[in-house]
């Protein structure tokens, strides 16, 4: 089996390098990187760092841009204070483009280099390109004629990978951008006023609740009371080590969704398109809002704890099915403890 690794610089496609699986494997990437940076971590943190580096080097299921950023940040946090000067963050921006370069240096060597641009990202281990991926577009669920692509960049004030704009493509070759800077400016204003941390804590709880409720909904259960939901949520929170997490069975909408809706609603081009098209309306705006809100949620909350929560989704769905089946077999008034 052969992996084709495209290398993109600027706006041009330069070449593709072919690495045979036998020569460059997940294990060899891990060994190359680990041998170079293992001394950056004290003994108590090495086993944890080891796990994150294995995830980074997983060529079969490589991390996306957001996860790459998260992994770099957590490796920095796990490193010894005396070695944090080896971690470098460079952000470049001009009128045409912007990109972020995250790298770990060891003298003249660069064991790890991550480049995140608005339309693609790639990363290298010991100057060998592991992966280069263009930002993929998606279709709205109910409106297949609308092609949507989110451009992201690393927002320094918010310290996260943040969606900057949407690129919408309609049938007939109509393409136009939707600026999302109002969302970013709203959150930066919160940070400047000192309110962002409290807001993020509330939104974290809302994000947890929404994902648990989504998992329950995806299990296909039409009737389940709050007591069972709370038991399921408590087990998920325990398994994912979510400290001080709270679950709201009737969670409906977060303030992120409200902020995003307001931003999109104020876009005159977008609203004119929705008004003039007989096949689109506020339902389409709602679906766009859900898409963007998910990108914003992921920017803030798809960190280590929500990454673990995502891994628990299938267990959650299985647990719901098992609970409901158990309830059907028991006498009324009795429930099985999860």
Buried (B, 14 or more C-beta within 10 A) or exposed (E): EEBEBBEBEEEEEEEEBEBEEEEBBBEBBBEBBBEBBEEBBBEEBBEEBEEBBBBBBBBEEBBBBBBBBBBBBBBBEBBEEEBEEBBEBEBEEEEEEBBBBBBBBBEEEBBBBBBBBBBBBBBBBBEEBBBBBBBEEEEBEEBEEBBBBBBBBBBEEBBBBBBBBBBBBBEEEEEEBBBBEBBBEBBBEBBEEEEBEEBBEEBBBBBBBBBBBEBBEEBEBEEBEEEBBBBBBEBBBEBBEBEEBBBBBEBEEBEBBEBBBEBBBEBEEBBEBBEEBEEBEEEBBBBBBBBBBBBBBBBBBBBBBBBBBEEBBEBBBEBBEEBBEBBEEEEEEEEEEB
